[in-house]
Amino acid sequence: MASHPDTKIDCTKVYVKKSTFSNEETGEFDGAFAAVPIKKGELVEKGLMRILPDGFDGNECPYVFTWSTERPNKTWGMGSGCSAYYNTDKTGKANTKMVRFFDENRFEIYAERDIEKDEELTHTYISLEWRTCFSDINKIVNG
């Protein structure tokens, strides 16, 4: 199904189900998956970022995005579509990359390599190494 040409949010190439990274040790959680084959460089998903109120602490909540280049980060956002379900992977190993347009509160996710239909989609969280809520995940991903 094609999306409307004027849409600001398009996740028609993505669906969400139980992550392949789920196991007895980590517990069950969801992940984003390719609904169709996607070629390297192709747009996978685009969407909007809703900025959260001042005082919100994303260091404690793993379900929001770092939404600035400022460090320490004070701006947090909630992504549209399936964006919150892309699990992280090591730099250079993830099959997608999120491009952030901070001044427009929008994002685009592109394929870093050819992706097969039903393959789990990952990107590298830009805050993986310093957010306290990601400390356990960072140890698993980066050893």
C-alpha positions in Angstrom: 0.0 0.0 0.0 1.4 3.4 -1.0 1.4 6.2 1.5 -0.3 9.5 0.8 2.1 11.9 -1.0 1.7 14.6 1.6 2.2 12.5 4.7 4.8 13.5 7.2 4.8 10.0 8.6 5.4 6.8 6.6 6.2 3.5 8.1 4.5 1.3 5.4 7.7 -0.7 4.9 7.9 -1.6 8.6 6.0 -3.8 11.0 6.5 -4.6 14.7 6.5 -8.0 16.4 8.5 -9.8 19.1 12.2 -9.1 18.7 14.7 -11.7 17.7 16.9 -10.4 20.6 14.3 -11.5 23.2 15.3 -14.4 25.3 14.9 -15.7 28.9 17.7 -13.5 30.2 16.5 -10.2 28.6 12.8 -10.9 28.7 10.3 -10.4 25.9 10.3 -7.1 24.0 9.3 -6.0 20.5 11.4 -5.0 17.5 10.8 -3.4 14.0 11.0 -5.6 10.9 11.1 -5.1 7.2 7.7 -5.7 5.6 9.3 -5.7 2.1 12.9 -6.1 0.7 14.7 -2.8 1.1 17.7 -1.7 -1.0 20.8 0.0 0.5 20.3 3.8 0.6 16.5 3.5 0.4 14.2 5.3 2.8 12.8 2.8 5.3 10.7 5.2 7.4 10.1 8.8 8.0 8.4 10.5 10.8 8.0 13.3 13.4 9.4 13.8 16.8 7.2 15.2 19.6 9.4 17.2 22.0 8.7 16.3 25.6 8.3 18.9 28.3 11.2 20.6 30.1 12.3 18.6 33.1 11.7 15.2 31.5 14.7 12.9 32.1 15.5 10.6 29.2 18.4 9.1 31.2 15.8 7.2 33.1 13.4 6.3 30.3 14.8 4.2 27.4 11.7 4.7 25.2 12.5 8.3 24.1 15.0 9.8 21.8 17.9 12.1 22.4 16.8 15.2 20.4 19.8 17.6 20.3 23.6 17.6 19.9 23.9 19.3 23.3 25.7 17.3 26.0 24.5 16.7 28.5 21.3 16.3 26.6 18.3 18.2 27.9 15.9 17.8 25.0 14.0 14.5 24.6 11.5 13.4 22.0 8.9 10.7 21.3 9.1 9.3 17.8 6.2 8.5 15.5 5.5 5.4 13.6 7.7 2.3 14.4 10.8 4.3 15.3 10.7 3.4 19.0 10.9 -0.3 18.1 14.2 -0.3 16.2 16.6 -2.0 18.6 20.3 -1.0 18.8 23.4 -2.6 17.4 27.1 -1.8 17.3 28.3 1.1 15.1 28.9 -0.3 11.7 26.8 -3.4 12.2 23.3 -1.8 12.3 21.3 -2.2 9.1 19.7 1.2 9.2 20.7 4.8 10.1 18.5 7.5 11.5 19.0 11.0 10.1 17.8 13.6 12.5 16.5 17.0 11.5 16.5 18.7 14.9 15.3 22.1 13.6 12.3 20.5 11.9 11.5 17.9 14.6 11.5 15.1 12.0 13.6 12.1 11.1 14.3 9.8 8.2 15.6 6.2 8.5 17.7 4.8 5.6 19.0 1.3 4.8 22.7 1.0 5.4 22.8 -2.2 3.3 20.3 -4.4 1.4 17.7 -5.7 3.9 15.6 -8.8 3.4 11.9 -9.0 4.0 11.1 -10.0 7.6 14.7 -9.0 8.8 14.8 -7.2 12.1 15.7 -3.5 11.7 18.4 -2.0 14.0 20.2 1.3 14.2 22.9 2.5 16.6 21.5 4.7 19.4 23.5 8.0 19.5 23.2 7.9 23.3 24.0 4.3 23.8 27.3 4.9 25.6 26.3 7.6 28.0 22.6 7.3 28.9 22.2 5.6 32.3 19.1 3.7 31.1 21.2 2.0 28.4 24.1 1.0 30.6 23.1 -2.7 30.6 22.4 -2.7 26.9 25.7 -0.9 26.2 27.6 -3.7 28.0 25.8 -6.3 25.9 26.3 -4.5 22.6 29.8 -3.2 23.0 31.2 -5.8 25.4 
